[in-house]
Amino acid sequence: MLTDHHIRAVVRLALAEDSPWGDVTSAAFIPEATAATAALVAREPGILSGGAVFRAAFVELDPTLAVEVMPDGTDFEVGATLATVSGRARSILGAERVALNLVQRMSGIATLTARYVAEVDGTSARVVDTRKTTPGLRALERHAVRCGGGHNHRFSLSDAVLAKDNHLAVLTASGRSITDVLLEVRAGLSHTTHVEVEVDRIDQIEPVLAGGVDTIMLDNFTLDELREGVALVAGRALIEASGNVSLETIGAIAATGVDVISVGALTHSVRALDLGLDIVVEESVVQEAVVEEPVVGD
């Protein structure tokens, strides 16, 4: 999902926000031809995500910069060098904050996701994200979840049917049954459209299953209720558990036999990873291309 289009759109907006009329500090203090090399260094262990975004922040500002970066998904320790940037010092300083903001957040998401994934190891449950993402950064944050070993839920409202409590409240206000409503909706959809419905009580499960859903979401169920729900569904649909999922609770939730566990915290409560950009000013200057003037004969 993380395309060059997504990356460039985010980076361009971020650079325009950070330096709408240029970097007055670097322009005042740094000679234009000064060259430098910068290293992206880990201040804490984690998993890298956002290498392409980090690179784009620099080359969008200055295409002459040379950027080398480790692959996304790289597991690293404190002190590891994850990327290097070489070229004009002004350009490196100008893109530094945007590049760091994005790679730190994405790496934080990847690292946190990996912790959740480790907690469900040995079960059949997969850890997925939600739409609780930073506006404008969903593609980046969803990519980071995958770097940490997690999976993605629907990307947007356009991708699948997910009827929640408010949808069902509106649809059944006239007294129609959930089953009848779902059967009618299913009949009007393409056969390729996935249908998921959220329930918050055990007694809703059978009527929803009778409506022909593909996935049923058990929202804020206790562990006993989740086990009961798994037994009741008995493989007739995928089961997603949602609500109040944390690192402390996800292992027990996975052990109930659910297929999917959605975790909003992967993106809405994540802490940016501590990565630093260490710059070393070089003695040399940036070499400009020399265009020789043609010799005109007498």
C-alpha positions in Angstrom: 0.0 0.0 0.0 2.9 2.4 0.6 3.4 3.8 -2.9 5.8 6.5 -4.1 2.7 8.7 -4.5 1.8 8.4 -0.8 5.3 9.0 0.3 5.9 12.1 -1.9 2.5 13.6 -1.0 3.2 13.3 2.8 6.8 14.5 2.4 6.0 17.5 0.3 3.3 18.7 2.7 5.6 18.2 5.7 8.6 20.0 4.1 6.3 22.9 3.1 5.0 23.1 6.6 8.5 23.0 8.2 10.2 25.5 5.9 7.6 27.5 3.8 10.2 30.1 2.8 13.4 28.3 3.4 15.6 27.6 6.3 16.8 31.0 7.5 19.1 29.6 10.2 21.1 27.4 7.8 21.1 30.1 5.2 22.6 32.6 7.7 25.2 30.3 9.3 26.2 27.5 6.8 28.1 28.4 3.6 26.2 27.2 0.6 29.0 24.8 -0.7 29.7 23.1 2.7 29.4 19.3 2.5 28.5 17.0 5.3 27.6 13.4 6.1 24.9 12.5 8.6 24.2 9.1 10.3 20.8 7.9 11.5 21.8 6.3 14.9 19.6 4.3 17.2 19.3 5.6 20.8 17.2 2.6 21.8 16.5 -0.9 20.3 13.7 -1.4 17.9 12.5 -2.3 14.4 13.1 0.0 11.5 10.2 1.3 9.4 10.1 4.2 7.0 13.4 3.9 5.2 11.9 5.0 1.9 10.1 7.9 3.6 13.4 9.0 5.3 15.2 9.0 2.0 12.3 10.9 0.2 12.4 13.7 2.8 16.0 14.5 1.8 15.9 13.9 -2.0 12.7 15.8 -2.3 14.4 18.8 -0.9 17.7 18.2 -2.7 17.9 15.5 -5.4 21.8 15.6 -5.2 21.9 14.1 -1.7 23.1 10.5 -1.4 21.0 8.4 1.0 21.8 4.9 2.1 19.3 3.2 4.4 18.8 -0.3 6.0 15.8 -2.3 4.8 12.5 -1.9 6.6 11.9 -4.6 9.2 15.6 -4.6 10.3 15.9 -5.4 14.0 18.5 -3.2 15.7 20.2 -2.5 19.0 21.4 0.7 20.6 24.1 2.5 18.7 23.3 0.9 15.3 23.7 3.1 12.2 20.5 2.7 10.2 21.1 5.2 7.4 23.6 7.8 6.1 23.0 11.0 4.2 25.8 12.8 2.3 25.9 16.1 0.4 25.0 19.7 1.0 25.0 20.5 4.7 22.2 23.1 4.3 20.0 20.5 2.6 20.6 17.8 5.2 19.8 20.3 8.0 16.7 21.5 6.1 15.2 18.0 5.8 16.4 16.6 9.1 13.3 17.2 11.3 10.8 16.0 8.7 12.8 12.8 8.0 13.2 12.1 11.8 9.6 12.8 12.7 8.4 10.3 10.1 11.0 7.5 10.6 10.8 7.8 14.4 7.0 7.4 14.4 6.9 4.6 11.9 9.7 2.7 13.7 7.8 3.2 17.0 4.7 1.6 15.4 6.7 -1.3 14.0 8.5 -1.9 17.4 5.2 -1.8 19.4 3.5 -4.0 16.8 6.2 -6.6 17.2 5.7 -6.7 21.0 2.0 -7.4 20.4 2.7 -10.1 17.8 5.1 -11.8 20.2 2.4 -12.0 22.8 0.1 -14.1 20.5 2.9 -16.5 19.4 1.7 -20.0 19.5 -1.9 -19.2 18.8 -3.8 -18.8 15.4 -4.7 -15.2 16.1 -3.4 -12.4 13.9 -2.8 -8.9 15.2 -4.4 -6.1 13.0 -4.5 -2.4 13.1 -7.6 -0.1 13.0 -8.6 3.1 11.3 -7.5 5.0 14.4 -4.6 6.5 12.5 -3.0 10.0 12.2 -5.0 11.9 9.5 -3.0 11.9 6.3 -0.5 9.3 7.5 -2.6 6.1 7.3 -0.6 4.5 4.5 2.7 5.1 6.3 1.4 3.9 9.6 -0.2 0.8 8.1 3.1 0.0 6.4 4.8 0.3 9.8 2.4 -2.2 11.3 3.4 -4.8 8.6 7.1 -4.1 9.3 6.4 -5.2 12.9 4.8 -8.4 11.8 1.2 -7.3 12.1 -1.6 -7.2 9.6 -3.9 -4.5 8.2 -7.6 -4.2 8.6 -9.6 -2.5 5.8 -7.7 0.6 4.6 -10.8 2.8 4.3 -14.6 3.0 4.4 -14.5 2.1 0.7 -12.8 -1.3 1.1 -15.3 -3.5 2.9 -18.6 -3.5 4.8 -18.2 -3.2 8.5 -21.5 -2.6 10.2 -21.1 -1.4 13.8 -23.7 -0.7 16.5 -24.7 2.7 15.2 -25.3 1.3 11.7 -27.5 -1.5 13.1 -29.4 0.9 15.3 -30.4 3.0 12.3 -31.2 0.0 10.1 -33.3 -1.8 12.7 -35.1 1.3 14.0 -38.3 0.3 12.1 -38.4 -3.0 13.9 -36.9 -5.2 11.2 -34.6 -8.0 12.3 -30.9 -7.9 12.0 -31.0 -11.0 9.9 -33.4 -9.6 7.4 -31.4 -6.4 7.1 -28.2 -8.3 6.5 -29.7 -10.6 4.0 -31.0 -7.7 2.0 -27.7 -5.9 2.2 -25.8 -9.0 1.2 -28.1 -9.5 -1.9 -27.2 -6.0 -3.1 -23.5 -6.3 -2.8 -20.9 -7.7 -5.1 -19.9 -11.3 -4.3 -16.3 -10.0 -3.8 -17.3 -7.5 -1.0 -16.4 -8.7 2.5 -19.1 -8.2 5.1 -18.3 -7.9 8.8 -20.7 -7.0 11.6 -20.0 -5.9 15.2 -21.9 -7.4 18.1 -21.7 -6.6 21.8 -23.9 -9.4 23.2 -23.9 -13.2 22.9 -27.6 -13.2 21.8 -26.7 -11.2 18.7 -24.4 -13.8 17.3 -26.9 -16.3 15.8 -29.1 -13.6 14.1 -25.9 -12.0 12.6 -24.6 -15.4 11.4 -28.0 -16.1 9.7 -27.4 -12.9 7.7 -24.5 -14.5 5.9 -21.6 -12.4 7.3 -18.0 -13.2 6.6 -16.6 -11.9 9.9 -18.2 -11.2 13.2 -16.6 -8.8 15.6 -17.0 -9.5 19.3 -16.7 -6.1 20.9 -15.6 -5.7 24.5 -16.4 -9.3 25.4 -15.0 -10.9 28.5 -12.7 -13.8 28.1 -15.5 -16.2 29.1 -17.8 -14.6 26.6 -15.1 -14.8 23.9 -14.7 -18.5 24.5 -18.5 -18.9 24.4 -18.7 -16.9 21.2 -16.0 -19.0 19.5 -17.9 -22.2 20.4 -21.1 -20.7 19.1 -19.7 -19.5 15.8 -18.0 -22.9 15.3 -16.1 -21.9 12.2 -19.1 -20.4 10.3 -17.4 -17.0 10.1 -14.1 -15.4 11.1 -14.1 -14.0 14.6 -12.5 -10.7 15.4 -12.0 -9.6 19.0 -11.9 -5.9 19.7 -12.0 -3.5 22.6 -9.6 -2.8 25.5 -6.8 -4.8 24.0 -3.4 -4.2 25.6 0.0 -6.0 25.9 -1.2 -7.4 29.2 -4.5 -8.8 27.9 -3.8 -9.8 24.3 -2.2 -13.2 25.1 -5.3 -14.3 27.0 -7.6 -13.0 24.3 -5.7 -14.9 21.6 -5.9 -18.1 23.7 -9.7 -18.1 23.4 -9.5 -19.1 19.8 -10.4 -15.9 18.0 -9.0 -15.4 14.5 -8.2 -11.7 14.6 -7.5 -9.2 17.3 -7.7 -5.5 16.3 -5.5 -3.1 18.3 -6.1 0.6 18.0 -3.1 1.3 20.3 -0.7 0.3 17.5 -1.2 3.6 15.8 -3.2 5.9 18.1 -1.1 5.6 21.3 2.4 4.8 20.0 5.6 6.5 21.2 8.1 7.7 18.6 11.3 5.7 18.8 14.4 7.5 19.8 16.5 7.9 16.7 19.1 10.6 16.2 20.7 12.2 13.2 24.4 12.8 13.9 26.0 15.2 11.5 29.8 15.6 10.8 30.8 18.6 8.7 33.5 17.7 6.2 36.5 19.8 5.2 35.5 19.5 1.5 32.9 21.4 -0.3 30.2 20.2 -2.6 31.6 19.9 -6.1 29.6 21.7 -8.7 29.5 20.4 -12.2 31.8 22.4 -14.5 30.5 23.3 -17.9 33.3 24.3 -20.2 32.7 27.1 -22.6 33.4 26.3 -26.2 36.5 27.8 -27.7 35.7 30.2 -30.5 38.4 30.4 -33.1 39.6 33.6 -34.6 
